[in-house]
Amino acid sequence: MARNLILPKSSLGLLKPSKTASGIPALFLSEEEVRKGSAPFKLALVAKCSYGRPPLYVVKESIKQKFHISVEPVVTILDQRHLLIRFGTERDFLSVWLSDNMKIQGYLLRFLRWSPDFKPGIEPPIAPVWVTLPGLPLYLFNEDYLASVGGLLGRMLKIDAPTIQGTRTEFAKICIEINIREKLHEKFWLGTPGGGGRWQKVTYEKIPKYCDHCLKFGHYELECRSKKEHESINPLKDLSMEGRVRVADVSAPDQGEKQNSGRVGKSTKA
């Protein structure tokens, strides 16, 4: 296993045990603590296997061969329908993610970016999308300048070879990470010396479909079978709470229920 894929042993500091207002043990994490704990999974993808999957070693070898992976990935199980694939380089990570899916021994695997709030059954609305910039000034055909442009639209991932090599100059083409549920900008203002400037057109290629109802890729809400089935079973939107069971102690506590939360160092032997 590549050294950078071994989970770090360095301590991030222990979290002080806490309790909810009802006395149930609890841990409360800050955004910074989640960010630090997620660092080893920065280049990780979730492979969704809705209809079964091959053995793990077959998945790993197939990915290595198809995408010419330079550093051997780590493939592990998340649950019955999801695998976690960790990569050693950003190039390997992007090669697989940009492919969107692949078939292995007849089984379809779809690739999603892992995130700290990943939950089975809910697909994060994050996707890589290629963007073209028609008529972009030639003085912007530079990696740093193009990365700045990509940062206006999302998170910069990649620049295509003809753009960076200057062998195709009628438009620039970059790949960015976007949130499908957020507004996509179709233009941005390009200011020039002397107070001038112009609008730069932005064209998105193959924006994947995403459903705001079931929170999955592949279709829009109007096409969602889950929503249609739910509406046919529950035609009334405002349902009475009669007969519903409330389990207050098992639900996630509010932040106001924190008691004695904080950080402590590791205990030492006397």
C-alpha positions as CSV (number, residue, x, y, z in Angstrom):
1,M,0.0,0.0,0.0
2,A,1.3,3.5,-0.9
3,R,2.5,5.3,2.2
4,N,0.2,8.3,1.7
5,L,-2.8,5.9,1.7
6,I,-2.1,4.5,5.2
7,L,-4.4,6.2,7.7
8,P,-2.3,8.6,9.9
9,K,-1.6,7.6,13.5
10,S,-0.8,11.2,14.6
11,S,-3.2,12.3,17.3
12,L,-5.8,15.0,16.6
13,G,-6.5,15.2,20.3
14,L,-9.2,13.5,22.2
15,L,-12.8,14.7,22.4
16,K,-14.2,15.2,25.9
17,P,-17.2,13.0,26.5
18,S,-20.4,14.9,26.9
19,K,-24.1,14.2,27.4
20,T,-27.4,15.3,26.0
21,A,-30.0,17.0,28.2
22,S,-31.7,13.6,28.8
23,G,-28.4,12.1,30.0
24,I,-27.4,10.0,26.9
25,P,-23.7,9.9,26.1
26,A,-22.7,12.2,23.2
27,L,-19.7,13.6,21.3
28,F,-20.0,17.0,19.6
29,L,-17.6,17.8,16.8
30,S,-16.8,21.2,15.2
31,E,-16.4,21.8,11.5
32,E,-12.6,22.0,12.0
33,E,-12.5,18.6,13.7
34,V,-14.5,17.0,10.9
35,R,-12.3,18.6,8.3
36,K,-9.1,17.3,10.0
37,G,-10.6,13.8,10.4
38,S,-11.7,13.7,6.7
39,A,-8.2,14.7,5.3
40,P,-7.1,11.1,4.5
41,F,-10.2,10.7,2.4
42,K,-9.7,13.8,0.2
43,L,-9.1,11.6,-2.9
44,A,-11.8,9.1,-2.2
45,L,-14.7,8.0,-4.4
46,V,-17.8,6.0,-3.5
47,A,-18.7,3.3,-6.0
48,K,-22.4,2.6,-6.0
49,C,-23.3,-1.0,-6.9
50,S,-27.1,-1.1,-7.1
51,Y,-27.3,-4.5,-8.7
52,G,-24.5,-6.5,-7.0
53,R,-20.8,-6.3,-7.5
54,P,-17.7,-8.4,-8.3
55,P,-15.1,-9.3,-5.6
56,L,-13.0,-6.4,-4.3
57,Y,-9.8,-7.6,-5.9
58,V,-11.5,-7.7,-9.3
59,V,-12.8,-4.2,-8.8
60,K,-9.3,-2.9,-7.9
61,E,-7.6,-4.7,-10.8
62,S,-10.2,-3.6,-13.3
63,I,-9.9,0.1,-12.3
64,K,-6.1,-0.2,-12.4
65,Q,-6.0,-1.6,-15.9
66,K,-8.7,0.6,-17.4
67,F,-7.5,3.9,-16.1
68,H,-3.8,3.2,-16.0
69,I,-3.6,3.9,-12.2
70,S,-0.1,5.0,-11.1
71,V,-0.5,4.3,-7.4
72,E,-2.4,1.2,-6.3
73,P,-5.8,2.2,-4.8
74,V,-7.4,0.9,-1.7
75,V,-10.9,-0.6,-2.2
76,T,-13.0,-1.3,0.9
77,I,-16.7,-2.0,1.7
78,L,-19.0,0.8,3.1
79,D,-22.2,-1.3,3.0
80,Q,-24.0,-3.8,0.7
81,R,-24.3,-1.3,-2.1
82,H,-21.4,1.0,-1.7
83,L,-17.6,0.6,-1.9
84,L,-15.0,3.2,-0.9
85,I,-12.0,3.7,-3.3
86,R,-9.1,5.8,-2.1
87,F,-6.5,7.0,-4.6
88,G,-2.9,8.0,-4.1
89,T,-2.7,10.8,-6.7
90,E,-5.2,13.5,-7.9
91,R,-4.6,12.3,-11.5
92,D,-5.8,8.8,-10.7
93,F,-8.8,10.2,-8.7
94,L,-9.9,12.5,-11.5
95,S,-9.5,9.9,-14.2
96,V,-12.0,7.6,-12.5
97,W,-14.4,10.3,-11.3
98,L,-14.7,11.9,-14.7
99,S,-15.6,8.6,-16.3
100,D,-18.8,8.6,-14.2
101,N,-19.3,4.8,-14.3
102,M,-17.9,1.5,-15.6
103,K,-19.0,-2.1,-16.0
104,I,-17.1,-4.9,-14.3
105,Q,-18.1,-8.5,-15.1
106,G,-21.5,-7.2,-16.1
107,Y,-22.0,-5.2,-12.9
108,L,-22.5,-1.4,-13.2
109,L,-20.5,0.8,-10.8
110,R,-21.3,4.5,-10.6
111,F,-18.7,6.8,-9.1
112,L,-19.6,9.6,-6.6
113,R,-17.3,11.8,-4.7
114,W,-17.1,10.9,-1.0
115,S,-18.0,13.7,1.5
116,P,-18.0,13.7,5.3
117,D,-21.8,13.8,5.3
118,F,-22.1,10.8,3.0
119,K,-25.2,8.6,3.8
120,P,-26.3,5.5,2.0
121,G,-29.3,6.3,-0.2
122,I,-28.4,9.9,-0.5
123,E,-26.1,11.0,-3.3
124,P,-24.2,14.3,-2.7
125,P,-25.1,16.8,-5.5
126,I,-21.4,17.2,-6.3
127,A,-20.3,16.4,-9.9
128,P,-17.4,17.2,-12.3
129,V,-18.5,19.2,-15.3
130,W,-16.5,20.3,-18.4
131,V,-17.0,24.0,-19.2
132,T,-16.1,25.8,-22.4
133,L,-15.2,29.5,-22.6
134,P,-15.7,30.6,-26.2
135,G,-13.6,33.5,-27.4
136,L,-11.6,33.7,-24.2
137,P,-8.7,36.2,-24.6
138,L,-5.4,34.3,-25.5
139,Y,-3.6,36.0,-22.6
140,L,-5.7,33.9,-20.3
141,F,-4.5,30.6,-21.7
142,N,-2.3,30.1,-18.7
143,E,-2.7,27.5,-16.0
144,D,-2.9,30.0,-13.1
145,Y,-5.3,32.4,-15.0
146,L,-7.5,29.5,-16.0
147,A,-7.6,28.2,-12.4
148,S,-8.7,31.7,-11.4
149,V,-11.6,31.5,-13.9
150,G,-12.5,28.0,-12.7
151,G,-12.6,29.3,-9.1
152,L,-15.3,31.8,-10.2
153,L,-17.6,29.0,-11.3
154,G,-16.8,26.1,-8.9
155,R,-13.7,24.3,-7.8
156,M,-11.0,23.9,-10.5
157,L,-10.2,20.3,-11.3
158,K,-8.5,20.0,-14.7
159,I,-7.6,21.8,-17.9
160,D,-7.8,19.9,-21.2
161,A,-4.6,19.3,-23.1
162,P,-5.4,21.4,-26.3
163,T,-6.2,24.4,-24.1
164,I,-3.0,24.3,-22.0
165,Q,-0.9,23.4,-25.1
166,G,-2.4,26.2,-27.1
167,T,-3.3,24.0,-30.1
168,R,-7.0,25.0,-30.0
169,T,-7.6,28.7,-29.4
170,E,-11.3,29.3,-30.4
171,F,-12.3,28.4,-26.9
172,A,-10.8,27.3,-23.6
173,K,-12.0,24.1,-21.9
174,I,-11.7,23.4,-18.2
175,C,-13.3,20.9,-15.8
176,I,-14.8,22.2,-12.5
177,E,-16.5,20.6,-9.5
178,I,-20.0,22.1,-9.1
179,N,-23.0,21.6,-6.8
180,I,-25.8,20.7,-9.0
181,R,-28.4,22.2,-6.7
182,E,-26.8,25.7,-6.8
183,K,-27.2,28.3,-9.5
184,L,-24.8,27.9,-12.4
185,H,-23.4,31.1,-13.9
186,E,-23.7,31.4,-17.6
187,K,-21.4,34.4,-17.8
188,F,-18.9,36.5,-15.8
189,W,-17.5,40.0,-16.2
190,L,-14.0,40.2,-17.6
191,G,-12.5,43.6,-16.7
192,T,-9.7,45.0,-18.7
193,P,-7.1,47.8,-18.1
194,G,-8.6,51.3,-18.3
195,G,-11.9,50.4,-16.8
196,G,-13.2,48.5,-19.9
197,G,-14.3,44.9,-20.1
198,R,-16.9,42.5,-21.5
199,W,-19.1,39.6,-20.5
200,Q,-17.5,36.2,-21.0
201,K,-19.9,33.4,-22.0
202,V,-19.8,30.1,-20.1
203,T,-21.1,26.9,-21.6
204,Y,-21.6,23.8,-19.5
205,E,-21.3,20.3,-21.1
206,K,-23.5,17.4,-20.0
207,I,-24.8,18.6,-16.7
208,P,-25.9,15.4,-15.0
209,K,-29.6,15.1,-14.0
210,Y,-30.3,15.3,-10.3
211,C,-33.5,14.7,-8.4
212,D,-34.3,17.1,-5.5
213,H,-36.9,14.7,-4.2
214,C,-35.0,11.4,-3.8
215,L,-31.5,13.1,-3.8
216,K,-30.1,10.8,-6.5
217,F,-28.5,11.3,-9.9
218,G,-30.0,10.0,-13.1
219,H,-33.4,11.8,-13.4
220,Y,-35.2,15.1,-12.5
221,E,-37.8,15.5,-9.9
222,L,-40.6,15.5,-12.5
223,E,-39.4,12.1,-13.6
224,C,-39.0,10.6,-10.1
225,R,-40.8,7.3,-9.6
226,S,-40.3,7.5,-5.9
227,K,-42.1,10.8,-5.7
228,K,-45.0,9.5,-7.9
229,E,-45.4,6.4,-5.8
230,H,-45.3,8.4,-2.6
231,E,-48.0,10.8,-3.9
232,S,-50.2,7.9,-5.1
233,I,-50.0,6.4,-1.6
234,N,-50.2,9.7,0.3
235,P,-52.4,12.0,-1.7
236,L,-52.8,14.4,1.3
237,K,-49.8,16.6,2.1
238,D,-50.9,17.7,5.6
239,L,-51.2,14.5,7.5
240,S,-52.2,14.3,11.2
241,M,-49.6,13.4,13.7
242,E,-52.1,10.9,15.3
243,G,-50.7,7.4,15.6
244,R,-47.1,8.5,15.0
245,V,-44.5,7.5,17.5
246,R,-42.1,10.1,18.8
247,V,-38.8,8.9,20.2
248,A,-37.2,12.0,21.6
249,D,-34.3,10.3,23.3
250,V,-33.0,8.6,20.2
251,S,-33.2,11.7,17.8
252,A,-30.1,13.8,17.3
253,P,-29.8,16.4,20.1
254,D,-29.7,20.1,19.5
255,Q,-26.4,22.0,20.0
256,G,-28.1,23.6,23.0
257,E,-28.0,20.2,24.7
258,K,-24.2,20.2,24.8
259,Q,-22.8,19.8,28.3
260,N,-19.2,20.2,29.1
261,S,-18.1,19.8,25.5
262,G,-14.5,20.6,24.7
263,R,-11.1,19.0,24.1
264,V,-8.8,17.3,26.5
265,G,-5.4,15.9,26.0
266,K,-4.5,12.2,26.2
267,S,-4.4,10.8,29.7
268,T,-1.0,9.7,31.0
269,K,-0.1,7.0,33.4
270,A,0.7,8.0,37.0
